[in-house]
Amino acid sequence: MAPSPRNADPQLQKKMDEASAAINKTIERLLPSTDLAENKLFDAMRHGTLGGGKRLRPFLVINCAALFNVDPARARRVAAALEFIHCYSLIHDDLPAMDDASLRRGKPTVHKQFDEATAILAGDALLTFAFEILSEPETHEDPHVRCELIQELAKASGGHGMVGGQMLDLIAEKENFDLGTISRMQRMKTGKLMAFACEAGAILGKASEPHKKALCNYAHDLGLAFQVTDDILDVEADPQDTGKDTRKDEQAGKSTFVSAMGKEQAKERAEMLIEQAIKHLRIFDGREQTLVDLALYVLERRA
């Protein structure tokens, strides 16, 4: 079994709040308001990225980079780029053509606050801006590091990663997936970006392959556990706690971990995944406690 959450650092929430505030400042700097005619686009981008969210992926980037003494400003730029990819995917996920959601992070979704066309363009703009940020020397002086960041984020985001996972998610509304296919879908949809979040810190720090692999393995198990707990929350949480619509998967008839395994077995699966995730971190010889605490947080979260 995974260690008890009582053993986690009681300062974890403070660390997460501080990281979230730092990322919000970075996003605000990267996405300033403008008086240009196309200002509506930037307002939609800001609406989709600011004012909520756990900032879990940026937190991973920052803390994995810290393992290798990376300049925090560089880590925050990569973390913001990754958050732009994540937020673009949420904006598009919420569209009527996909999940048709009206609430995200306790606020109206972008297409509800603005309109569908603007939401599509806002997602497109965030996607491309993420790679612009990674390409700039301010992110890292070594062009090889910048190219590796761009390549790995592109792979994690595209047809063999998040976007492919979203396609499987849509298919899951019409077909009954077995547990293996559900796991593959979620590894693509959620796990790949989680893996990049951890790997990015190692890339920035020019870490060894064993250290990079350990972080990727940790992230894959963490990402899958996150999705299992997300499926559980979808059937038992209150929308006021989660800040988004619940029971959407059940209403759509989607194949999920809960539909395939039942709620209790899904909880056991999440515990097993978190235990595995924590084991991957042993290579860091005691410097990994924040990442351990984060894994326990994923297991126990209620929103």
C-alpha positions, 0 to 999 in steps of 0.5 A, a space after each residue: 500500500 502507498 504511504 499514509 497521507 499523514 506522512 506527507 509534508 503538511 507544507 505541500 499545499 503552501 508549496 503548491 499555492 506558491 508555485 501556482 502564484 508564480 505561474 500565474 504571474 508568468 502567464 500574465 506577463 506572457 499574455 498581457 491585455 491589449 487594445 488591439 482589434 483582436 483583443 477578444 482573442 487574448 481575453 479568451 486566452 486569459 479566461 482559459 488560463 487564469 483564475 483557477 486550476 490546480 497547476 499540477 503540471 507546472 508544479 511538476 516541472 518546477 519541482 523536477 527542475 529543482 532536483 537538478 538546480 535549474 534556474 527557476 525562471 527557466 522552469 517557470 517558462 517551460 511550466 507556462 508553455 505546458 500549461 498553455 497546452 493543457 488549457 488549450 486542450 480543456 478549451 477544446 474539450 469543453 466545446 459542444 462537439 466534444 464534452 459540451 461542458 458549461 463549467 470549468 474551474 468554477 467559471 463559464 467555459 470559454 465558449 460559454 463566456 465568449 462563443 464557439 469560434 473564439 474558443 477554437 481560436 483561443 485554443 489554437 493560439 495557446 497551442 502555437 504560443 507554447 512552442 514559441 516560448 520553448 523556442 526562445 533563448 530565454 528558455 535556455 541558452 542551449 539550442 539543443 535543449 530547446 529543440 529537445 523540449 519542443 520535440 518531446 512536448 510535440 510528441 506528448 501533445 499530438 496524435 500519439 499522445 494527448 490528442 490521440 487519447 482524446 480521440 479514443 475518449 470520443 470513441 469510448 462514448 460509442 464502444 465498450 473498451 476493455 481495461 487495457 484500452 482504457 488504460 492506454 487511452 488515459 496514458 495518452 490523454 493524461 499521462 503523456 503530458 504528465 511525463 513531459 512535465 517531469 522530463 522537462 525538468 530533467 531536460 533543462 538540467 541535462 540530467 542522466 538517462 536513469 534520472 530522466 527515466 525514473 521521472 518519466 516512470 513516476 509521471 506515467 503512474 502518477 498520471 494514470 492514478 490522477 485519471 482513475 481518481 478523476 473518474 471516481 470524482 466524476 461519480 461521487 463529487 459535488 460540482 461545487 467542490 470540483 469546479 466543473 460538471 460531474 457525471 458527464 462520462 456516465 451520462 455520455 456512456 463513456 468507458 472509464 475505470 469506474 465503469 470497467 472496474 467498479 468504484 472500489 476496485 478503481 480506488 485500489 488501482 489508484 493506490 497501487 499506481 501511487 505506490 509504484 510511482 513513489 518507488 520510482 523516485 528512490 534514485 534521488 536519495 531523499 531529495 524527492 519528498 515533495 514529489 512523494 507528497 504530490 503523489 499522495 495528494 493525487 490519491 487523496 484529492 477531493 477536487 
